[in-house]
């Protein structure tokens, strides 16, 4: 169901009037929440981006990343779709027990796979399109989880300053968490079709080594991928590269300019 209030919301940054900015949304029965989505750009392959921490679907616009890559959008190199995360209702909410966090994460994955991806495919007018997933910080976790769970739906991963293991949020509770935690299930992938899809995908892990960054988490996950023979691009930027928006803007620009996946 189209949510008219979204369509009237003004841009949160000085975006070029040439950029198509379309706000949409619907009530997700599985989540019991109204879930908004915003599209930037007229044409080009689709990239779904997940917000950091407990932020919302307009975070990348509010912090200037959309503005920083708007020349790519106007050139038609890609279209971007941004959604809310489940974090404030699950992983970032200390009142929610681990078992319920896991349950809500599973519902969120269903929302992405069975609601968001079909919507993007309708926008692309391509019912079989594989799309990209991207995110920074906690958004990198969600992007990687979406990608590795369903490489039939996603063909590109852009993970910036991320982590890939939820163990620290589980408090020792592991029941039901296995298929929602890339650090666990990626090490045991053995399906031939999955590997074939991954061989025809593009995986980019990028992180800085400066303040608030944890490059060891990227190194650890990268090694898991190499151990499974999964090719990927991994980049550790300098010790002056902090866990912050100016660097994520530069990382995203670098990847788009190299035409990795676009």
N, C-alpha and C positions, 0 to 999 in steps of 0.2 A: 504494500500500500504506500503510495507516494505521500510523503510528509511535507506538506506545503510550507511550514515554518522554515525548514531547511533551505528551501529555494530562495527565500527572501533575505537570508543572512548575508551581510556584506563581507567582502574579503578582509582578513585580519592583517594582511600586509599589502604593499603597493605592487600588486601583480599587474603585468601588462594586460591591457584590455584585449589583446589578441588571444590570450589564453582562455580556452573554454574551461569554466569552473562550474561544475554541476553537483549540487547537493541533493541527496536522495536518502531513502531509508525505509525501514519497515519494522514491524514488531516481530521479533523472533520468538515463536512459541516455545522452542526448545530451551531458550535462555530465559524466557519470561521478561525480556527487556526490549525497549525500542532501540534499534541499532542503526545509527546513521552511517553513511558512506559518502565520500566526496571524490569526484573525478576531476583531474586536471589534464588538459590537452585534447586535441581534436582527433588525432589518429596516431598510429604506431603501436608496437607491441605493448602489452599491459604489464605493469609492475604493481603488485599489491604491497603496500607498506604497513607495518605494524608499529604502533607508538611505543615509546619507552615507558618503563615503570607503570604508573597508574594514570597515564595521560590519555587524551581523547583523539578522535579522528582528525582534528584540525591542528594537532601539535606541530606537524612538519611545516605547515603554513605559518603558524604563529611564531616559530623560531627562525623563519627565514630560509629554510632549505628549499622550499618550492620556488621562492624568488631566485635563489642561487642557481637553479637549474632551468629557469624558465626559457632560456635560449634553446635548450634541447627540446622543450615542449613545443615551442612555436615552430621549430624545424621539423616536427613530426617524428622525432627519433623514438619517442615512447609516449605512452599515456600512463598516468599514475592514479591509483585508487588507494584511498586511505580509510581505515576503519578503526573503531574503538577496540581496546583490548578487554580482557576479562579480569585483569590484574587487581583492580580495586575491589572486585567482588570475590577474589580468590587469593592469589599469592601475596598481595600487598595488604590483606586484611587480617590482622592478628586475631580477630574474633572468630574466624572461620577455621575449624579443625582441618587437619591435613587430609583426612578421608573425603571431606566435602570439597576441599580445594581440587583434589584429583577429579572428583565427579564433575565439577564445574568446568575444569579444563577439557574434559572429554566432550562436554556439551558445546564448548566453544569451538573445538576442532570440527564438530559436526556442522556448526554454523558456517565456518569458513568453507568447508568442503562441499556442503550441500546447499548453501544459500548464497554465499558471496561469489564463489567461482562461477556458478551458473548465471548470476547477474552480470558478471564481467563478460562472460562468453556471449550473452545476449547483446551487450553493448558493442562487442567486436563483430557481431553477426557471424560468429564462428563457433558452433556447438562443440567442436573438438579441440579448441585452442588450449595449448599449455601456456601458462603465464609465469611471470617472475614473482618472487617473494623477496622482501627486503625489510631491514630494520636495524636500528642501533640500540645497543645496551639490551634491556629486556626484550625489545622488539626484535633483536637478532635471534633470541631464543625462539620466539614464536615463528619467525620466518623460516628458521632451520627446521623446526618441528613440522611445519606445514610442508616444506619441500621434501624432507626425507620420508615422511609418512606417505605422501601421495605424489611420487614423481610422474604419475600419469596425468596429474593436474598441473604440476609446476615443472618448468624446465630451466630456471635460473634462480640462483640464491645469491643475494648480496647481504652479507652479515658483517656489521661494523661494531667493533668494541663489544663483542658479545660473550655470552657464556652458554653452555649447552648441556648443563647438568642441573636438575632441580633438587638434588639431594639436600642441599642446604635449606630448602623450604619445606622439606617433608618431616623434619623432626624425628627421623627414624622410622616413620610410617611408610612402608613401601607397597602395601597391598594395592593392586590395581594401577600402579604408577608406571609400570614397565613400558607400555606402548605409548606413553606420553612424554618420555624422557629420552631425547636423542642419544645422550651419552651411554645409555643402556642398550637400546635396540639396534643402533647402527652397528655396533660391534658384532651382532649376531645375524646380520642380513645374509640370507642365503638363497633368495628367490632369483632365478635367472632372468625373469622378465624385469624385475626391479633393477638389477644390475645393467641390463640393456638400456633401460630408460635413463639411468644415471650416466651411462657412457655417452648419451646424447643430450647431456645437460651441461650447464655451466655453473660452477660453484666458486664463490669468491669470499674468502674470510680475510678481514682486514682489521687491524687494531693498532693503536699507538702503544708507546711504552712510557708515557709520561704520567702526570698526576691522575689518580683515580682509575687508571687503566690496569687491567690484569691480563697481560699478554700470555701468561702461562696457561690460561684457560683456552685461548685460541690454539696455542701450540699443542696442548693435550688433545683437543678434538681433532686437529689436523692429523696428528699421529694415528688416531683411531681410523681416520679415513684412509691414510696410506696403508695401514695394516690390512684393510679390506680391499686394497687395490682400487680405491675410488680416487680418480684424478681430480685435483682442484688447484686453484690459485690461492696461495696464502701469502699475506704481506704484513710484516711487522714494521710499522713506521717508527720514526725516531723517538728518542727520550724526551723531546720537547713537545710531542704530540699527546695532548690531554684528552680525557674522556669528556668531550664537549662539542657543541654544535658547529663551531667554525671548522673543526677538523672533519666532522661527518659530511659537511657540505663539500669539502675538498675531495674526500674519498669518493663520494657519489659522482662528482664531476669527472674525476679521473676514470672511473669505470665506464661511464657513458661515452666519454671522449675516445676511449680505447675501443669502443663498440663491442665490448664483451656482452654478447647476448642481444645486441640491438642492431 
